[in-house]
Amino acid sequence: MFRLLRTLILVMFAFVAGMLYERQGRQETCEAGGGLWIEDICLASEMINE
């Protein structure tokens, strides 16, 4: 039973770590393209200038 619980905890930890890594990558891509990152939404430079 302990092995199952340990496996579930490790899978949940890996999932959360992957989500955080993905979010950071999207933010860096947005900023590198000249966009503005606001509350997990990338506003492209074309949208900001209008």
VODONU-727535 format. One record per residue (C-alpha): x, y, z; residue number from 1; residue in three letters. Coordinates in pm, 1 decimal. Layout:
<rs>
@u->X v->Y w->Z seq->NUM type->ALA $
...
</rs>
This chain:
<rs>
@u->0.0 v->0.0 w->0.0 seq->1 type->MET $
@u->285.7 v->235.5 w->81.1 seq->2 type->PHE $
@u->436.8 v->182.9 w->-263.7 seq->3 type->ARG $
@u->111.4 v->286.2 w->-431.8 seq->4 type->LEU $
@u->83.4 v->598.8 w->-217.9 seq->5 type->LEU $
@u->448.5 v->688.0 w->-278.6 seq->6 type->ARG $
@u->401.8 v->642.3 w->-653.4 seq->7 type->THR $
@u->95.2 v->868.3 w->-658.0 seq->8 type->LEU $
@u->279.0 v->1138.5 w->-464.7 seq->9 type->ILE $
@u->576.3 v->1122.3 w->-701.7 seq->10 type->LEU $
@u->349.7 v->1140.0 w->-1007.3 seq->11 type->VAL $
@u->166.7 v->1442.0 w->-864.0 seq->12 type->MET $
@u->498.9 v->1613.3 w->-788.5 seq->13 type->PHE $
@u->623.9 v->1548.1 w->-1142.5 seq->14 type->ALA $
@u->300.9 v->1683.3 w->-1290.0 seq->15 type->PHE $
@u->318.8 v->2007.4 w->-1089.8 seq->16 type->VAL $
@u->687.7 v->2051.2 w->-1175.4 seq->17 type->ALA $
@u->608.7 v->2002.1 w->-1544.5 seq->18 type->GLY $
@u->328.6 v->2258.8 w->-1533.2 seq->19 type->MET $
@u->556.0 v->2516.8 w->-1368.9 seq->20 type->LEU $
@u->831.5 v->2448.0 w->-1622.8 seq->21 type->TYR $
@u->584.4 v->2485.7 w->-1912.1 seq->22 type->GLU $
@u->446.4 v->2812.3 w->-1774.8 seq->23 type->ARG $
@u->796.1 v->2959.4 w->-1737.7 seq->24 type->GLN $
@u->878.0 v->2861.0 w->-2096.5 seq->25 type->GLY $
@u->565.6 v->3030.0 w->-2230.3 seq->26 type->ARG $
@u->645.4 v->3346.4 w->-2036.5 seq->27 type->GLN $
@u->1001.7 v->3362.0 w->-2171.0 seq->28 type->GLU $
@u->877.9 v->3304.6 w->-2526.8 seq->29 type->THR $
@u->621.0 v->3581.5 w->-2488.4 seq->30 type->CYS $
@u->873.0 v->3831.9 w->-2354.5 seq->31 type->GLU $
@u->1132.8 v->3737.5 w->-2618.7 seq->32 type->ALA $
@u->874.5 v->3812.3 w->-2888.5 seq->33 type->GLY $
@u->805.7 v->4157.6 w->-2747.8 seq->34 type->GLY $
@u->479.4 v->4064.1 w->-2579.9 seq->35 type->GLY $
@u->350.7 v->4159.2 w->-2237.5 seq->36 type->LEU $
@u->279.2 v->3879.7 w->-1987.1 seq->37 type->TRP $
@u->-26.5 v->3959.8 w->-1772.5 seq->38 type->ILE $
@u->-187.8 v->3697.2 w->-1544.5 seq->39 type->GLU $
@u->-84.0 v->3396.7 w->-1757.7 seq->40 type->ASP $
@u->-192.7 v->3569.1 w->-2080.7 seq->41 type->ILE $
@u->48.8 v->3691.3 w->-2345.7 seq->42 type->CYS $
@u->-48.4 v->4015.0 w->-2511.5 seq->43 type->LEU $
@u->136.0 v->4040.9 w->-2840.9 seq->44 type->ALA $
@u->303.2 v->4367.0 w->-2931.2 seq->45 type->SER $
@u->47.9 v->4417.8 w->-3211.4 seq->46 type->GLU $
@u->-232.5 v->4414.5 w->-2954.6 seq->47 type->MET $
@u->-54.2 v->4652.1 w->-2715.5 seq->48 type->ILE $
@u->12.0 v->4924.2 w->-2975.7 seq->49 type->ASN $
@u->-348.1 v->4944.8 w->-3091.8 seq->50 type->GLU $
</rs>
